[in-house]
């Protein structure tokens, strides 16, 4: 089975979640090629009476065992779903870089199910999988959409190819990375896109800083594309929370209403003592604030509006 990665990436647009699943070796052995494996998932997971246009239908992008190899036609991949014209399994075959790149990211199949509440696009970089807002590209041509996403990714290159522990940072003294992980939640689910004024929670994991002396504080800052801080949530200033160094520690910063105009922003993390910054990660992540017409005005907020820092609450365990 060395020609397969043995992994399936399942993305549920209704819940805004994704997970990686193992493909049973028997399935890879008994169903030849990407089309056969995709057919297996459609036949075993989906009611044949499902409406092709309903969220219960599934869209599968499938690579074969030779996809990504230098053999002839090694760049091909299959798109498999229940077709609206015949009501049966429908397939399409394509080439280019997409199939090999999916394989190089570590997946044989990409299975998409459910229905998104708004236009979205899927960002995949190895084990980094994000469902991102695409309303800014809605109504554009394919080439305009591709160019727009490339421009966005170049502008907001937050190192999504690297986990937080490997991202660039500045430190007062040379030290192993302290900020190890960050997860962002809104609306009861992990996400990096949410409406203006949403309730947002930043969960932070710190480790390996037991030798850092003194009282420490943490802060989550939001930066615009110019690198200007437009919001700051500080554990001591807004919660009077200070802590000591420890082998590991978890912090949670909850913002009841994030006061940002729609757009994309960088998240910056800062750990400080009484004399200055101990560690700062300028590009810890990216968030997309999307338009939400809370008052039914039918108008977009002013993108140049000033942003104030509202209260937040911090927890530690």
C-alpha positions as CSV (number, residue, x, y, z in Angstrom):
1,X,0.0,0.0,0.0
2,X,3.0,2.3,-0.3
3,X,1.4,4.0,-3.3
4,X,-1.3,5.3,-0.9
5,X,-1.1,7.7,2.0
6,X,-4.1,5.8,3.6
7,X,-5.7,9.1,4.7
8,X,-9.0,10.8,3.9
9,X,-9.7,14.4,4.7
10,X,-13.3,14.9,5.6
11,X,-14.7,18.5,5.6
12,X,-18.2,19.2,6.9
13,X,-19.4,22.6,5.7
14,X,-22.5,22.6,7.9
15,X,-20.4,22.4,11.2
16,X,-17.3,24.2,9.8
17,X,-15.1,21.3,11.0
18,X,-12.6,18.9,9.4
19,X,-10.9,15.7,10.5
20,X,-8.5,13.2,9.1
21,X,-9.6,9.5,8.8
22,X,-7.7,6.3,8.0
23,X,-8.8,4.6,4.9
24,X,-9.1,0.8,5.6
25,X,-6.4,-1.1,3.8
26,X,-9.0,-3.5,2.5
27,X,-10.8,-0.7,0.7
28,X,-7.6,0.4,-1.0
29,X,-6.9,-3.2,-2.0
30,X,-10.4,-4.1,-3.2
31,X,-11.4,-0.9,-5.0
32,X,-8.9,-0.1,-7.7
33,X,-7.9,3.6,-8.1
34,X,-9.3,6.8,-6.7
35,X,-12.6,6.5,-8.5
36,X,-13.3,3.1,-7.0
37,X,-12.4,4.2,-3.5
38,X,-14.6,7.3,-3.9
39,X,-17.5,5.1,-5.2
40,X,-17.1,3.0,-2.1
41,X,-17.6,6.0,0.2
42,X,-20.6,7.2,-1.7
43,X,-22.3,3.8,-1.7
44,X,-21.7,3.0,2.0
45,X,-22.4,6.5,3.5
46,X,-25.2,7.9,1.4
47,X,-28.8,7.0,0.8
48,X,-29.2,6.5,-2.9
49,X,-32.5,8.5,-2.8
50,X,-30.7,11.6,-1.7
51,X,-31.4,14.8,-3.7
52,X,-28.2,15.6,-5.6
53,X,-28.5,19.3,-4.7
54,X,-29.1,18.6,-1.0
55,X,-26.5,18.9,1.8
56,X,-26.7,15.1,2.2
57,X,-24.9,14.6,-1.1
58,X,-21.1,14.3,-1.0
59,X,-18.4,15.7,-3.2
60,X,-15.2,13.7,-3.3
61,X,-11.9,14.6,-4.9
62,X,-9.9,11.4,-5.2
63,X,-6.3,10.7,-6.2
64,X,-5.1,7.3,-7.4
65,X,-2.1,5.3,-6.3
66,X,0.0,6.8,-9.2
67,X,-1.1,10.4,-8.7
68,X,1.9,12.5,-8.0
69,X,4.4,10.1,-9.6
70,X,6.4,10.7,-12.8
71,X,4.5,8.1,-14.8
72,X,2.4,9.1,-17.7
73,X,-0.9,10.7,-16.6
74,X,0.4,10.8,-13.0
75,X,-1.2,14.2,-12.5
76,X,-4.8,13.0,-12.9
77,X,-7.5,12.9,-10.2
78,X,-11.2,12.2,-10.1
79,X,-14.2,14.3,-8.8
80,X,-17.0,12.0,-7.8
81,X,-20.6,12.8,-6.6
82,X,-24.2,11.9,-7.2
83,X,-25.2,13.6,-10.5
84,X,-28.3,15.7,-11.0
85,X,-28.7,14.6,-14.6
86,X,-28.9,10.9,-14.2
87,X,-29.4,10.5,-10.4
88,X,-26.5,8.0,-10.5
89,X,-22.8,8.3,-9.5
90,X,-21.2,10.9,-11.8
91,X,-17.4,11.4,-12.2
92,X,-15.1,13.9,-13.8
93,X,-11.4,13.6,-14.5
94,X,-8.9,16.4,-14.4
95,X,-5.2,17.0,-14.5
96,X,-2.8,19.8,-13.5
97,X,-1.2,20.4,-10.1
98,X,-4.2,19.9,-7.9
99,X,-4.2,16.1,-7.6
100,X,-0.5,15.7,-6.9
101,X,-0.6,18.6,-4.4
102,X,-3.5,16.9,-2.5
103,X,-1.4,13.7,-2.4
104,X,1.7,15.6,-1.3
105,X,-0.3,17.2,1.5
106,X,-0.9,13.7,2.8
107,X,-4.4,12.8,1.6
108,X,-5.7,10.3,-0.9
109,X,-9.2,11.6,-0.8
110,X,-10.9,14.9,0.1
111,X,-14.6,14.3,1.0
112,X,-16.8,17.4,1.4
113,X,-20.2,17.2,2.9
114,X,-22.9,19.5,4.4
115,X,-23.7,23.0,3.3
116,X,-22.0,26.3,4.3
117,X,-24.0,29.3,5.5
118,X,-22.0,31.6,3.3
119,X,-19.6,31.3,0.4
120,X,-16.3,29.8,1.6
121,X,-13.2,28.3,0.2
122,X,-11.0,25.5,1.6
123,X,-7.3,26.2,2.5
124,X,-5.1,23.1,2.8
125,X,-1.5,23.2,3.7
126,X,-0.5,19.7,4.9
127,X,-2.2,19.3,8.3
128,X,-3.4,22.9,8.4
129,X,-7.0,22.9,7.1
130,X,-9.1,26.0,7.3
131,X,-12.6,26.9,6.0
132,X,-12.2,30.6,5.0
133,X,-14.7,33.2,4.1
134,X,-15.1,33.8,0.3
135,X,-17.8,36.4,0.1
136,X,-15.3,38.8,-1.3
137,X,-14.8,36.6,-4.3
138,X,-18.5,35.7,-4.9
139,X,-19.7,36.6,-8.4
140,X,-16.2,36.8,-9.9
141,X,-14.8,34.7,-12.7
142,X,-12.6,31.7,-12.0
143,X,-9.4,33.6,-13.0
144,X,-10.4,36.6,-10.9
145,X,-11.1,34.3,-7.9
146,X,-7.7,32.5,-8.3
147,X,-5.9,35.9,-8.6
148,X,-7.7,37.3,-5.6
149,X,-7.0,34.3,-3.3
150,X,-3.3,34.3,-4.4
151,X,-3.1,38.1,-3.6
152,X,-4.8,37.5,-0.2
153,X,-2.4,34.7,0.7
154,X,0.6,36.7,-0.3
155,X,-0.6,39.7,1.8
156,X,-1.6,37.6,4.8
157,X,1.1,35.0,4.7
158,X,0.9,34.1,8.4
159,X,3.1,31.0,8.1
160,X,0.1,28.7,8.0
161,X,2.4,26.0,6.8
162,X,3.9,25.9,10.3
163,X,2.5,25.1,13.7
164,X,2.6,27.9,16.2
165,X,5.6,26.4,18.0
166,X,7.7,26.7,14.8
167,X,6.7,30.3,13.9
168,X,9.0,33.2,14.0
169,X,9.2,35.1,17.3
170,X,11.3,37.5,19.2
171,X,12.6,36.8,22.7
172,X,14.3,38.8,25.4
173,X,16.8,36.0,26.0
174,X,17.3,32.9,23.8
175,X,14.8,30.3,25.0
176,X,12.8,27.4,23.6
177,X,9.5,28.6,22.2
178,X,7.0,29.3,25.0
179,X,3.8,29.9,23.1
180,X,3.1,26.4,21.8
181,X,-0.4,26.4,20.4
182,X,-3.4,28.7,19.8
183,X,-7.0,27.7,19.1
184,X,-9.7,30.3,18.2
185,X,-13.4,29.6,18.9
186,X,-16.6,31.5,18.0
187,X,-20.2,30.5,18.0
188,X,-19.4,27.2,19.8
189,X,-16.9,25.9,17.2
190,X,-13.3,26.3,16.3
191,X,-13.0,28.8,13.5
192,X,-10.9,31.7,12.1
193,X,-13.8,33.5,10.5
194,X,-16.7,35.1,12.3
195,X,-19.1,38.1,12.1
196,X,-18.2,41.6,13.3
197,X,-19.2,41.9,17.0
198,X,-19.0,38.1,17.6
199,X,-18.1,36.4,20.9
200,X,-14.5,35.1,20.4
201,X,-12.3,33.0,22.6
202,X,-8.5,32.5,22.2
203,X,-7.1,29.4,23.9
204,X,-3.4,29.5,24.4
205,X,-0.9,26.7,25.5
206,X,2.4,27.7,27.0
207,X,5.2,25.4,28.0
208,X,8.8,25.2,29.1
209,X,9.1,28.5,30.9
210,X,9.5,27.4,34.5
211,X,12.9,29.2,34.6
212,X,11.5,32.6,33.7
213,X,11.4,34.6,36.9
214,X,8.9,37.2,38.2
215,X,5.3,37.8,37.6
216,X,4.2,37.3,34.0
217,X,1.3,38.6,31.9
218,X,-0.1,37.6,28.5
219,X,-1.8,39.6,25.8
220,X,-3.6,38.9,22.5
221,X,-3.3,41.7,20.0
222,X,-5.1,42.2,16.7
223,X,-3.1,43.9,13.9
224,X,-4.4,45.2,10.6
225,X,-2.6,44.6,7.3
226,X,-0.3,47.6,8.0
227,X,0.9,46.0,11.2
228,X,-1.0,48.5,13.4
229,X,-2.5,47.2,16.6
230,X,-6.3,47.8,16.5
231,X,-7.2,45.9,19.6
232,X,-5.4,44.6,22.6
233,X,-6.6,42.1,25.3
234,X,-4.2,42.1,28.3
235,X,-4.5,39.6,31.2
236,X,-3.4,42.1,33.8
237,X,-4.8,45.4,32.6
238,X,-8.3,43.9,31.9
239,X,-8.4,41.0,34.4
240,X,-5.7,41.6,36.9
241,X,-4.3,38.2,36.0
242,X,-0.6,37.5,36.5
243,X,1.1,34.2,36.8
244,X,4.5,32.6,37.4
245,X,6.6,30.5,35.1
246,X,5.7,26.8,34.9
247,X,6.4,23.6,32.9
248,X,3.1,24.2,31.1
249,X,0.1,26.4,31.4
250,X,-3.2,27.0,29.6
251,X,-4.8,30.5,29.2
252,X,-8.1,31.4,27.8
253,X,-9.0,34.9,26.6
254,X,-12.7,35.5,26.0
255,X,-13.8,38.7,24.1
256,X,-17.6,39.1,24.4
257,X,-17.8,41.4,21.3
258,X,-14.9,41.8,19.0
259,X,-15.2,45.4,17.7
260,X,-13.5,45.1,14.3
261,X,-14.6,46.2,10.9
262,X,-14.9,43.4,8.3
263,X,-11.5,42.4,6.9
264,X,-8.5,40.2,7.6
265,X,-6.3,40.7,10.6
266,X,-3.2,39.1,12.2
267,X,-3.2,37.8,15.7
268,X,-0.1,38.6,17.9
269,X,0.8,36.9,21.1
270,X,2.9,38.6,23.9
271,X,4.3,37.2,27.1
272,X,5.8,39.9,29.4
273,X,7.3,40.4,32.8
274,X,7.7,43.6,34.8
275,X,10.7,44.7,32.6
276,X,9.5,44.1,29.1
277,X,8.5,41.4,26.6
278,X,9.7,37.9,27.3
279,X,8.4,36.5,24.0
280,X,6.3,37.9,21.1
281,X,4.9,36.0,18.2
282,X,3.8,38.6,15.6
283,X,2.1,36.2,13.2
284,X,0.5,33.7,15.5
285,X,-2.5,33.4,13.1
286,X,-5.0,35.2,10.9
287,X,-8.7,35.9,11.5
288,X,-11.3,36.9,9.0
289,X,-14.0,39.3,10.3
290,X,-17.0,39.1,8.0
291,X,-20.0,41.5,7.6
292,X,-23.0,40.9,9.8
293,X,-25.8,43.4,9.5
294,X,-26.9,43.2,13.1
295,X,-29.3,46.1,12.9
296,X,-30.8,45.4,9.5
297,X,-29.6,48.6,8.0
298,X,-28.5,47.0,4.8
299,X,-25.3,49.1,5.0
300,X,-21.7,48.0,5.4
301,X,-19.8,49.5,8.3
302,X,-17.1,52.0,7.6
303,X,-13.9,50.0,6.9
304,X,-11.8,53.0,8.2
305,X,-13.7,53.3,11.5
306,X,-11.7,53.6,14.7
307,X,-11.5,50.5,16.9
308,X,-11.8,50.6,20.7
309,X,-10.6,47.9,23.1
310,X,-13.6,46.4,24.9
311,X,-13.4,44.3,28.1
312,X,-12.3,40.7,28.0
313,X,-12.0,37.9,30.6
314,X,-9.1,35.7,31.2
315,X,-9.0,32.2,32.7
316,X,-6.0,30.0,33.6
317,X,-5.5,26.4,34.5
